[in-house]
Amino acid sequence: MQFDDTVRSRRAMLGSIAALGAFAVTRSTLGGTDRPAPRAVPTPVRQRIFAEPKAASVSAPRGVQPELFDRAIAALDAHGDTIRRRDRIAIADFDAPSSEHRFQFIDLEDGNVTRLLVSHGSGSDPAHSGRLQRFSNQPNSNATCEGAFVTADYYVGKHGRSQRVIGLDSTNDNARDRAIVIHGAWYANPDMLKTHGMLGRSQGCFAVGEQDLPQVFAMLGEGRMIYAGKA
C-alpha cells in the first residue's frame, strides 16, 4: 500500500539522521582522531650562575722582602705544573750578607718562616767580602745564579748526601750542567761566623751548615721551588 511505503521511507530517513547525529556528537566529544594533540610548551630552566672565586692574595711574611717575595710568587705561578708541590717555597735573599740567616723557608699556608745560613759562589764574590756582587749562569764561573729552581732527586757525592736542582729560567738553566746542588759544608757552619764573621764560598751551590742539611731536605723534599735573587 502507498501509505505503508511512505511510513517506511520516513522511518529510514529518521534513522539516517539519528545515526549522523550520533557520529557528530562522538567526534565532537573525542576531538576526532585526525586532529593532533596540542604540543606542550617546555618551561625554560633558569641556570644558576656562579662567579669565579678570586685567587687569595698572598702577602710577604714579616722579615721577608716584599719585592723578592712577590717575584717568587709570580715565578711559582709562571712555572705552573713544573713545580708540583706548592705549599712551601724557599727564598735565598742574596741582598743580605752571608752572616745573616738569608735562606728563608716559607710555609704559604700559615706564613711561618724558618731561616738558615747559606753560602754563595766564589765567582759571585771574588774579593770574599761576604756579600754577593753578581750572578752568573756561565759554566765554570763558580758563581751563584738567580731565578727559580725546582728541587729534584737526591744522591751521594763528594759532599755526602746532596740534592740536585733544576733551573727553570734563562738566568739559571745551566744549573744542572754546572752541577749546582744543595749540600752541607763545613764552611757554611755557624762557627764560621765566630772566627771569620762570614761563611765560606761555594762553587755556585746552595751550601748549608752540615747540621742544618737534614732540616733543609725535610722542608724542601722533591718538587718544591727555590727562588734566588736580590730585590
C-alpha angles and dihedrals in degrees: 000000000000092000093056092049091052092051092049091051093050091048091051091050092050090049091053092049091050092050092050090049092051091049091050092049091049093051091046092050097045096038092236127278094249097060113089118230113254112266115246114245110229117235110236114244114227111226119221111231119207123198116235109253114246118240111257112251115240119214125204111263118241112286095021117109106249095216093051092044092051090051090050092051090047089052091049090055095041094055093050116176093006086082102053099176110060105163094093136025136184125223121197101204104202093180085082122074120251090256090071128077093253101154099094121192108197125196103211092198100058103012095239115152128203115195126202139167120264133179128228128216124279090233089060092054109029093169092051093234094153092249130096109243102180145359126231136184093190120121115251091016092115085213131134114252125216133227139055123331130182118216115242138177131336126240140165116247141146091309093048120243109012140166128227122226129200121218112228101188136065087250094061109018091118091062096105094047089048090051092239104176144152113259142149121254137181090229090061095054117117093245088070087073091058094053103031107015090234141049125263120255130257130210089258098299128125095253115186134179114289092237091048097053098087090051091049091051091048094050096045107032116166122318101027129119131252116192117198120190153102125257 
